[in-house]
Amino acid sequence: MNTFPVIEKFVSIDGEGPTAGALSVFVRFAGCNLRCRWCDTSYAWQEEPGCEYLTDARLAAYIRSTGVRHVTLTGGEPLLQKPLLSLLARLTDCEVHIETNGSVGIERFRVGEHVHFVVDYKLPGSGMEDRMDKNNLTAVRRQDAYKFVIADEADLQRAFEVIERYRLTERCQVYLSTAFGEIAPDAVVEEMIRRRANGVKLQLQLHKYIWEPNKRGV
């Protein structure tokens, strides 16, 4: 049976990425193959006592019951979920964003126009840059996005190296995001101005400004 370990599921606004500020149904899966230094969802690294184990049919029914047609699949790492293709096949009437950590190839999950990817590139400050699947840098399309979470000046410079080397602004949407409580956002803006970084956007995690930063289920 196709079952998923679900840490939490809820309706809120998307806090970041192309649909920031818009309503979305969130499904957060348990299980991650990375251990980023600044991770703010470490509770989803592995299954916990409160996990629900839901079939693709039950998850799809929950999503439809909310009346919200934008879906954010996150984690943990959603692309590690073996039944994911079965769930995606049930959601063809929804717009689905898969938030992936960048270590798993996205191409086999591109099963229709309703599926888009928000791909992280883990910079040196995360401690996980060597785990990135570089094929994703050329597999993304215009409806997808690449996100760079920046913890310090070295991360900021490395992000622009990757963006420029792979001409990401010509391939997809590109976002710079500050690791909460680390580098100041204005430092990122100053570097964007210095580089004339057309096609690159700064994003802040809206949910951390609306609610208490460590609050779950929002």
Sequence and secondary structure as in RCSB ss.txt:
>XXXX:A:sequence
MNTFPVIEKFVSIDGEGPTAGALSVFVRFAGCNLRCRWCDTSYAWQEEPGCEYLTDARLAAYIRSTGVRHVTLTG
GEPLLQKPLLSLLARLTDCEVHIETNGSVGIERFRVGEHVHFVVDYKLPGSGMEDRMDKNNLTAVRRQDAYKFVI
ADEADLQRAFEVIERYRLTERCQVYLSTAFGEIAPDAVVEEMIRRRANGVKLQLQLHKYIWEPNKRGV
>XXXX:A:secstr
  EEEEEEEEEEE  SSTTTTSEEEEEEES  S   TT S GGGSS  TT EEEEHHHHHHHHHHTT  EEEEES
S GGG TTHHHHHHT TTSEEEEEE SSS  GGG  STTEEEEEEE  GGGT GGG  TTHHHH  TT EEEEEE
 SHHHHHHHHHHHHHTTHHHHSEEEEEE TTSS HHHHHHHHHHHT TTEEEE  HHHHHS TT S  
